[in-house]
Amino acid sequence: MTLDERTLALVVCPLCKGRLVWHAATAELICRGDRLAYPVRDNIPYLLSSEARELSATDLEQLPK
């Protein structure tokens, strides 16, 4: 599953309005600023803070830039 570039250009973090990065291995949209990972299920991004997973500093280091 992938998100197309047009969709990625439109979606932002609901908390900080920052850019989200697609991480295909975990099917999540990552906000580096808030250290949150939002799930994508059936090509639908769930951009709710209650759905987001908090990322540790180690998690962020392991993600591609």
Buried (B, 14 or more C-beta within 10 A) or exposed (E): EEBEEEBBEEBBBBEEEEBBBBBEEBBBBBBBEBBBBBBBEEEEBEBEEEEBEEBEEEBEEEBEE
